[in-house]
Amino acid sequence: MVNHDSNLYTDATMSLRASIHTKFAAILRAAFPVTVPVLFGYIAIGIPFGLLVVKTGYPWWVAVLMSVFMYAGAGQYVAIGLFAANAPLAGMLVATLLVNVRHIVYGLSLIEKFKTVGRWKPYLIFSLTDETYALLTGVKRPQELPPGPFYGSIALLDQAYWVIGTVIGAFAGTIIPYSFKGIDFALTALFAVLLIDQVRAAKDPVPAAIGIVAAIAAVIVVGPAHMLIVALAAALAVLILLRGNKR
């Protein structure tokens, strides 16, 4: 005897899974082109990070775990140096906070955008690197795609690139002659490329010009060691004033 109710339930379940799969594939197809600049940058920067971890004396899986659960870009490089120096835990926490404190400003500027992302919000907060922030603030979401999965897919792809680069570096990097000279500038160069793309897409050079002027002024006033937070705060304040005047 055929159980028709069971067959209907199975068909409905399969149809729902197929629909979800199709929708997720569409979201990934829309998100992937946005992340291509980060793809090449993160793999190139992740490789020396994996190599650095192994050459410092740690097993390969430490590099992978850091890229999966810490995922702090430059903060990971700083952390490895602190590990190697046997720095106390409190010192590591303070150093990591100082390196990544700019993310507070990033988060403030994304409050409105993240209100509609639903269950993706915790991951988007965790994965908010400089480059992902640049993409999220510059991308125009297709109206037919939900904000949470679309923005979340961008962040997820970016982290996947970083993890892939880390794995390559941890496994294969030890047999490839590699110089670390200049690697500290790679993240800056990648961010500059993303800025250019963002200005072209927005067709409004004013925010970028304000950021450049604020950065130069901050270097002059407080010096390069402390300029980042000052420049971010000053640029954000000017943008808020300009936005208020337009209203």
Rosetta blueprint (number, residue, H / E / L):
1 M L
2 V L
3 N L
4 H H
5 D H
6 S H
7 N H
8 L H
9 Y H
10 T H
11 D H
12 A H
13 T H
14 M H
15 S H
16 L H
17 R H
18 A H
19 S H
20 I H
21 H H
22 T H
23 K H
24 F H
25 A H
26 A H
27 I H
28 L H
29 R H
30 A H
31 A H
32 F H
33 P H
34 V H
35 T H
36 V H
37 P H
38 V H
39 L H
40 F H
41 G H
42 Y H
43 I H
44 A H
45 I H
46 G H
47 I H
48 P H
49 F H
50 G H
51 L H
52 L H
53 V H
54 V H
55 K H
56 T L
57 G L
58 Y L
59 P L
60 W H
61 W H
62 V H
63 A H
64 V H
65 L H
66 M H
67 S H
68 V H
69 F H
70 M H
71 Y L
72 A L
73 G L
74 A H
75 G H
76 Q H
77 Y H
78 V H
79 A H
80 I H
81 G H
82 L H
83 F H
84 A H
85 A L
86 N L
87 A L
88 P L
89 L H
90 A H
91 G H
92 M H
93 L H
94 V H
95 A H
96 T H
97 L H
98 L H
99 V H
100 N H
101 V L
102 R L
103 H H
104 I H
105 V H
106 Y H
107 G H
108 L H
109 S H
110 L L
111 I H
112 E H
113 K H
114 F H
115 K L
116 T L
117 V L
118 G H
119 R H
120 W H
121 K H
122 P H
123 Y H
124 L H
125 I H
126 F H
127 S L
128 L L
129 T L
130 D H
131 E H
132 T H
133 Y H
134 A H
135 L H
136 L H
137 T H
138 G H
139 V L
140 K L
141 R L
142 P L
143 Q L
144 E L
145 L L
146 P L
147 P H
148 G H
149 P H
150 F H
151 Y H
152 G H
153 S H
154 I H
155 A H
156 L H
157 L H
158 D H
159 Q H
160 A H
161 Y H
162 W H
163 V H
164 I H
165 G H
166 T H
167 V H
168 I H
169 G H
170 A H
171 F H
172 A H
173 G H
174 T H
175 I H
176 I L
177 P L
178 Y L
179 S L
180 F L
181 K L
182 G L
183 I H
184 D H
185 F H
186 A H
187 L H
188 T H
189 A H
190 L H
191 F H
192 A H
193 V H
194 L H
195 L H
196 I H
197 D H
198 Q H
199 V H
200 R H
201 A H
202 A H
203 K L
204 D L
205 P L
206 V H
207 P H
208 A H
209 A H
210 I H
211 G H
212 I H
213 V H
214 A H
215 A H
216 I H
217 A H
218 A H
219 V H
220 I H
221 V H
222 V H
223 G L
224 P L
225 A L
226 H L
227 M H
228 L H
229 I H
230 V H
231 A H
232 L H
233 A H
234 A H
235 A H
236 L H
237 A H
238 V H
239 L H
240 I H
241 L H
242 L H
243 R H
244 G H
245 N H
246 K H
247 R L
